[in-house]
Each structure stands twice: as C-alpha cells, then as structure tokens.
Amino acid sequence: MKPSGNPLLFTPGPVSVSPRALAAGSRPMIHHRTPEFHALLENVVEKMKRLFGTTSDVLLVHTTGRGSMEGALRNLFSPGEKLLCICNGLFGHMYAEIAEACDLEVQKIFTDWLGPVITDQIDTVLGQDPSIKGVTVIHSDTSTAVINSVAEIGDIVRRHDRLLVVDCISSLGAIEFKFDDWKVDAAITASQKGLMSPTGISFVAVSQRAWAAAEKAAKPGYYVDFKNIKKFYDEKRETPGSTPVSLVASVNEALEMLFEEGLPNVYRRHRILATAIQHSAQAMGLTLLPRGDVVRSHSVTLVQAPEGVAPAAIRQMAREKYGLLIASGLGDFKETALRIGHLGMITTREALLMVAALELILFELGVVKKPGSGLAAFHACLANAG
Ligand SMILES: Cc1ncc(COP(=O)(O)O)c(C=O)c1O
C-alpha cells in the first residue's frame, strides 16, 4: 500500500501547517473592522516584534513575501537612487531584479551563487560611492542554503549611514534574528515558512531611520504604502482594505506555539535537526552544497545528487514510496541537486523519517551499499547535542 493523504512537506516553504494554526484559521469569520479583529492584530504584531527582535514598528502586509520586498524598496527609496544588492543566490538576484523594476539604479555584488560574501568589500564599495543609498541582502538564501551575516553587514552599512534591507523570509521563526541589534532598517518575512502558516501574508519590520527615509520616498505606491499601513494600525488596529483575517488568525496561533516552546528552544531544535540531517547526508555519501566552509542554513539543506542519479528520481521515490515531498534545486542546480527543507513544524520524528527514507532510496538506487550509516550519523549528532 502506498502512503495516503498529503505528503509531508520537506520543502523550504510552504511548510506543513500545524493543526492548531489550521484550526485557528478555519474558525467562523470575524469582520476586520471589529474590536475582535483589533485585538487579534495587536496580538500578532506584538508577537512579531519579539520574533524580529525589535521595539520598532512591524507592519502586516496583505501580500506574499515578494510584495513586501518590493514595497520596502518603493517606500524607502526614490526612482533613480542607487542600491547595492548582495546577489549570492537566486533570491539575492531576485531582489536586484525587483530593485530594477522599481527604477532604482542597481549595483550587484557577489553575483556568484556559490562564492563568499566578503564584508570588507562592502565596506570599500560604500566608502568609495556615497551615492549608494542602501544595501539589500538575503539572510538565508533558500536557493543555496547559506546564511549571510546580517550582523556584520549591518555594522558596515550603519557606519556608512546607509539603509539595510533584509529578506528573512526563509529564516525568521527558525533562525535567530536581531533586527535592532544587527542595525537593520527593513526586514521582510512571509507566513508560509518559519511562521508555519498558509501562504498569503507578510510582515515588515521598519526602523526609525527607515521611517525618516519613507518621508522622502517619491513613489511609495498605493497598495503597499507603509505610511498608510502604519496609520491604520496606530489609529485603529486595522489594515487598509479587506484583511485576510483567517491567515492572521493562523499566524497568531503558530506564533503562540513558538513562544510556548520558547524561542531559544525553537532555534536550538532547528540547529540540531539541520546539523543531524547534514551529517547524515554526508554519511550516506552525498555532497553538501556549496562545498567547503560556509555557514549553512538551519532551515534548508542543499545536496548534490549522486553521480548518475537524477534528483527528480529521488524526489519521485520519496513522494510515491514514503509520502515525503523534497524540493528540487533551483537555477543551475535544478538538474543536479535537491533541497531538503527542515523548518517550521519539524521535530526529531519528521527528521528521522526523512533520513531513513533517503537512506532506503539511495540503497535501492545502489548508491548506498550498506544502509545504516546515515541513521548512525543522525543519532550521533543528537547524542552530541545532549
Ligand atoms: C528567501 C526568499 N525570498 C523571497 C521569496 C519569495 O517569497 P514569496 O514566494 O512569499 O513571494 C522566497 C520564497 O521562496 C524565499 O525563500
């Protein structure tokens, strides 16, 4: 018998939604211009501030992540102004494309997906070019499974008195983020990843410096107008337009789950399981990408498919035999690599299942000669983690 029901999602978003978040989202509709909704929105926004690590404003925006990525640029900068975009991955490049679509002048840096980000170079470029108004960077680039050091970049960008815009869409809720301490000016996340909720809404943290910039932005646009969204929140605890109330309710419940677990425990769980999955993959003979000494994400792992095996074949077996959905590589990695998502509602149970299934698949494909080494590595990691 084949596994029935929806496959378990080992994709780096959307992730499996917790039954609690699903139930919260399916309660009878409340109207978005009522005291019940006002209380719900305030609750979510206050929790999101804690998650972002900020005492500044957090805006709820009715779009997926990219809408808020674009909104942040339109609200902080004016057409013709110059941005430095750190492009070490598909989403880094995507942010540069979004900036171009906003008629900003874009200077790309670190355009190699697998290359390092050398912070001294950012320092040099900003020092040489005072016309650069801001910098974009992806915290956890979901295409390369690498973490960029927002703390280090934030120090440099602030020293040069520019604005730092960070996409933490595939990290927030899984990996610690410190908006205020890291000197970030705008950070964007979305509901379908670390927030363990259905896709559809996003959140933006906005610093006081960003608000000062927003006063001068020439074309903020209409739908994602930060000042208008803030006004609605400050004056009425509402959002402009018809709010996707059910999604807000889901996110509120998922956030409650994160705080019940305790944020340090949430980050520890993701770190331990990510490390265990990465060690297991290596023990099974798989190569982690990018090769070498990089800071790997705790929300997704990129592995090269074994010589002569199409990643699509592994993904198909995982889905059909074990009911597990693994993501394909992106861009140049589409035909050669797999992305194993491990964020959100992942526990040791799910991670074990994934490693065991992968090992059986690789055994069946003749890649692993004697199954067991992947699981042994997994157990060793857990034992070492205490
Ligand atoms: C790092 C990162 N940035 C941006 C996006 C795009 O967000 P959305 O699909 O919510 O518009 C994604 C989605 O996978 C992502 O992982």
The ligand as an SDF file (V2000), in Angstrom:
LIG
                    3D

 16 16  0  0  0  0  0  0  0  0999 V2000
   14.4990   33.8460    0.6210 C   0  0  0  0  0  0  0  0  0  0  0  0
   13.2170   34.0600   -0.1170 C   0  0  0  0  0  0  0  0  0  0  0  0
   12.9080   35.2920   -0.5490 N   0  0  0  0  0  0  0  0  0  0  0  0
   11.7820   35.5390   -1.2220 C   0  0  0  0  0  0  0  0  0  0  0  0
   10.8790   34.5370   -1.5110 C   0  0  0  0  0  0  0  0  0  0  0  0
    9.6420   34.8670   -2.2670 C   0  0  0  0  0  0  0  0  0  0  0  0
    8.5710   34.9550   -1.3680 O   0  0  0  0  0  0  0  0  0  0  0  0
    7.0620   34.7330   -1.8040 P   0  0  0  0  0  0  0  0  0  0  0  0
    7.0180   33.4520   -2.5660 O   0  0  0  0  0  0  0  0  0  0  0  0
    6.3520   34.6430   -0.4580 O   0  0  0  0  0  0  0  0  0  0  0  0
    6.6230   35.8930   -2.5850 O   0  0  0  0  0  0  0  0  0  0  0  0
   11.1510   33.2350   -1.1020 C   0  0  0  0  0  0  0  0  0  0  0  0
   10.2290   32.1470   -1.4170 C   0  0  0  0  0  0  0  0  0  0  0  0
   10.6020   31.0000   -1.5390 O   0  0  0  0  0  0  0  0  0  0  0  0
   12.3510   32.9990   -0.3850 C   0  0  0  0  0  0  0  0  0  0  0  0
   12.6690   31.7680    0.0440 O   0  0  0  0  0  0  0  0  0  0  0  0
  1  2  1  0
  2  3  1  0
  2 15  2  0
  3  4  2  0
  4  5  1  0
  5  6  1  0
  5 12  2  0
  6  7  1  0
  7  8  1  0
  8  9  2  0
  8 10  1  0
  8 11  1  0
 12 13  1  0
 12 15  1  0
 13 14  2  0
 15 16  1  0
M  END
$$$$
